[in-house]
Amino acid sequence: MKLLDRIERHLKESHMSATRFGRRAVGDPRFVLDLRAGRRPRRRTVEKLERYLAEHVGIRK
């Protein structure tokens, strides 16, 4: 599953806005919006996202 798909699923399941997720996960409120527009994150950013998702999957915010 693509990273953006995993993020979108997390947003839906957690009822979190894209800007809040971006701010919490990587410190960038536009991150998800930019991903949707074709942004390709750096390896370090992907690692941060993976850690965030691993810690927060299934947790409702």
N, C-alpha and C positions, 0 to 999 in steps of 0.2 A: 504494500500500500504506500502511495506517495506521501511525503511529509505533509503537504498541504491538505490532503484528504484526511490524514490523522488529526491535524489541527482543526479542520472544519468539524469533524466528528466530536472532538473534545468541546468545541464551542457550543455545539448543539446540546450535548449531554450535560454540560455544566451551566448552560444558560448564561454564558459569559460573552460580552461584546468582543469584537476583534481587537479594538483598541486597548481594552483592559488586558486581554491576553498578551498582546505584544509588549505592553508596558511591564507586566509581571514576568514574562518569560525571558525577554531579552533587552528590556529597557527602551523599547522603541514602539510607541503607540501606533505608528503607521506600518509596522512590519507585516502584518497579515494582509493589509490592503495592498502593499507593494508586492507581496508574494502572488496575490491574485492577479496582479498586473504583469507578472512575469519575472519579478526579481528572483535572482538565484543567490541564496545565502552562502556565506563562507563556511568552511568546515567547522570552525570554532563556534559559529552561531548555531549550526546544526547540532553540535554536541550539547550546547546549552539547552536547546529545544528538547532534545532527547531526554536530558536529565529532568527538565521541568515536567514533561509528559509522564515520565516514569514515576515521579513523585506525586502527581496530581490526577492520574487517570482514576476515574470512579469517584472522585471527591467533588461534591457539589459546592460551588462558591456562591 
